[in-house]
Amino acid sequence: MNPPKHHFQSSFTTLISVFFFWGFVAASNGVFIPFCKHYFQLDQLQSQLIDTSFYGAYFYGALLLFIVSYFAKFDILNKIGYKGGIVTGLFISVAGALGLAYTSSMPNPTFGMILLSFFVIALGFSLQQIAAQPFAVALGKPETGAHRLNLAGGVNSLGTLLGPLIVSVMLFGSLKGDLNNATISSIKILYLFLAVLFTLVAAVFLFRTMPKLTQNEPLERSPKALYMLSLMGLTVPVALFANTVQDLTGIDKSHLVLGVLLFSLTLLFTSLRLSSQNPSGWGAMQYPQLILGMIAIFVYVGVEVTVQSNMGALLKLPSFGAYEESNISHFISLYWGSLMIGRWTGALAVFSLSKKTKTILFVVVPFLAFALILGVNFLKGNPIDELYLYVICIVILIAAIRFSRENPIKMLLIVSILAALAMLIGLFTQGRIAIYAFLSAGLFCSVMWPCIFATAITGLGKYTSQGSAFLIMMILGGALIPPVQGAVCDLDLSHPEGWAGMRYTHLSYAIALLCFLYLAWHAIQSTRVLKKQGFDFQQKDFQKT
């Protein structure tokens, strides 16, 4: 007997709490990084190792789960259930938070121990994401799975907005972020607080009855998938520690990063070709929609991170306002806030509302989210008048979501094309128009993850949890694509005259353009693949014809 509808709804309400913490901690890294740079006397590259350890843990956590399941001869997540996976992940994150609190209380804490603690926290997040993403899709009708992920993503974005504020107050004693006011003991208090919160959420999951929706069928061995993903795992450290490898080998680090990026993508496309010829031994990767989804998640996370990560270098250019890094936080908060605007708007499809009410909310909700972003920047003392004209971009996103008619494939195609057009506008203009164009990538990226994820796991059956793990591994794109764009930006140091009158930092956003063009192609190709399997995406429902 299927669980009652209200049981699914209450379970989903509990589930989305973990989405908040992912955003809260990940966005707070932006506050924590300058603190560590100041306290440990690091250079910029060394301080960025916090993000490296954090996002690298997602890949290796998912890969470890796959390897253990492979040798155990059963899918561990299917065995313990999505709920068990989330609870286990939360307790791993508790261990990481306690480790960070303990490290900060030592007489002479080391930066290496800080990185290890961050890695453990994100390792727990990796397991939580692997379980929570397909769980959210499964808690209701398949055709609304992408919209539930949008709603959960909206909660995640709220965490990205509030996290830096709360962490700034706890670390620095104010919203201004004065590094001279921060002490290492502040970290202890902050992460003890987070450890308690993680424990409380784990307790809620433990004592709440939730449906077990995983598949219990035995999995066939998938040695080919194991080989391909392990090979990728062996090459990734070359990029993550490119400076060290450069010192040891003499090979330019930009060439190393580009080589690993191209090699990783080549492995994935090769897997797509080989698995289509002979699906035996590929496990979940025998389904082309999954491998296409893995590549798309890789590209999507990469472009979402790279647009923002290189924004500071862009805004330093005279043609973009010559902003100092200390004066760009309102633009950065608008970029991450744009993800919240889009996800809140896209999530409206989850609710059973009248057509009139939904139409009104499609206009009201995004502007309420925008007002919240302005309010946060006002509290921080940022100049909000420079953000007002961004409403034009918001209106375009509202129209795009409405035009998609809640069809995830259509929505992905539309926002990918709009994002590509925005990058073109940004490349061929300068000043405020170009800034808005590049920032609007946040709006268009906001609804991409659920569209890609929901279609990638469609029809996987007993391989759903394994496929989810493979998709989470592809968050790795956020560690490989931004350095490639950064390498293009660095050409300005040796070629200050630029190319064809354009500075290389400005030209580097052509990489974002290529990413969005690929995502548009992905939407078309995924439709073809799923149609061959009998899925009809012309309608709103994910149905087999």
Secondary structure by P-SEA (a helix, b strand, c coil): ccccaaaaaaaaaaaaaaaaaaaaaaaaaaaaaaaaaaaacccccccaaaaaaaaaaaaaaaaaaaaaaaaacccccccccaaaaaaaaaaaaaaaaaaaaaaaacccccaaaaaaaaaaaaaaaaaaaacaaaaaaacccccaaaaaaaaaaaaaaaaaaaaaaaaaaaaccccccccccccaaaaaaaaaaaaaaaaaaaaaaaabbbbbccccccccccaaaaaaaaaaaaacccccaaaaaaaaccccaaaaaaaaaaaaaaaaaaaaaaaaaccccccccccaaaaaaaaaaaaaaaaaaaaaaaaaaaaaccccccccccccaaaaaaaaaaaaaaaaaaacccccccaaaaaaaaaaaaaaaaaaaaaaaaaacccccccccaaaaaaaaaaaaaaacccaaaaaaaaaaaaaaaaaaaaacccaaaaaaaacccccccccaaaaaaaaacccccaaaaaaaaaaaaccccccaaaaaaaaaaccccccccccccccccccaaaaaaaaaaaaaaaaaaaaaaaaacccccccccccc
